[in-house]
Amino acid sequence: MSSISSNPKTVEEIFKDYSSRRSGIVRALTHDVDEFYNLCDPEKENLCLYGHQNETWEVNLPAEEVPPELPEPALGINFARDGMNRRDWLSLVAVHSDCWLLSVAFFFGTRLNQNERKRLFSMINELPTAFEIVAERKHVKEKPTADSGSKSRGSTKKSSDSQAKSTPKLADESYPEEEEHGETLCGSCGGNYSADEFWIGCDICERWFHGKCVKITPAKAESIKQYKCPSCSLKRSRVQ
């Protein structure tokens, strides 16, 4: 078994740290559940459930230093124990533990670049959550559809062009398409094309518009087979 870095920096090291801490949490909530339940005495002070890098778990008081070295798990999990159904309480602890595990992973992942963070989350997302295990819910993975990668949002004539303009992107990413569309102006407000805003293209006049200018959201655009801008819609209604 490979060793775990005490201060993981790469995607693989952070994922290993996440997996090990998660294993400890899952063990506490399943195999060692009776011991864990008894340790969470409501008469005691605020207690937290920790998962460690060596795949063990611990119920303990929160760290005293402020700010703590790492993000802290949910505080006072023991207080709700006797006021809830045991299974519901364990599920609640599992949900809070999942949040803590993600917060620790992305605490370490802060210095990763965007693609690395995306890869890290994708690796984490392949594993069932502690909640899914405790609640015995099936971990369902989405199956990509045949056209999921090529479907245009608002322009069936220019699918690749539409993808470049309609998909919001961060300003610090390097996209060759941005230079190509740098001179594109919004047909409504006349503003310049910007990669960090949602745009939609008219299938009739082939002009482009800010989604906010024509009141079209990315979600709404997904259901539009052929988009007509306000001007083209008005012209068509006059002809009819």
Stockholm file with secondary structure:
# STOCKHOLM 1.0

chainA/1-240         MSSISSNPKTVEEIFKDYSSRRSGIVRALTHDVDEFYNLCDPEKENLCLYGHQNETWEVNLPAEEVPPELPEPALGINFARDGMNRRDWLSLVAVHSDCWLLSVAFFFGTRLNQNERKRLFSMINELPTAFEIVAERKHVKEKPTADSGSKSRGSTKKSSDSQAKSTPKLADESYPEEEEHGETLCGSCGGNYSADEFWIGCDICERWFHGKCVKITPAKAESIKQYKCPSCSLKRSRVQ
#=GR chainA/1-240 SS CCCCCSSCCSHHHHHHHHHHHHHHHHHHHTTTHHHHHHHCCTTSSCCEEEECTTSCEEEECCCCSSSCSSCCCCSCTTTTGGGSCHHHHHHHHHHHHHHHHHHHHHHHGGGSCHHHHHHHHHHHHTSCCHHHHHTTCCCCCCCCCTTTTTCCSSCSSCHHHHHHHHSCCCTTSCCHHHHHTTTCBBTTTCCBCCTTSCEEECTTTCCEEETTTTTCCHHHHHTCSSCCCHHHHHHHHHHC
#=GC SS_cons         CCCCCSSCCSHHHHHHHHHHHHHHHHHHHTTTHHHHHHHCCTTSSCCEEEECTTSCEEEECCCCSSSCSSCCCCSCTTTTGGGSCHHHHHHHHHHHHHHHHHHHHHHHGGGSCHHHHHHHHHHHHTSCCHHHHHTTCCCCCCCCCTTTTTCCSSCSSCHHHHHHHHSCCCTTSCCHHHHHTTTCBBTTTCCBCCTTSCEEECTTTCCEEETTTTTCCHHHHHTCSSCCCHHHHHHHHHHC
//
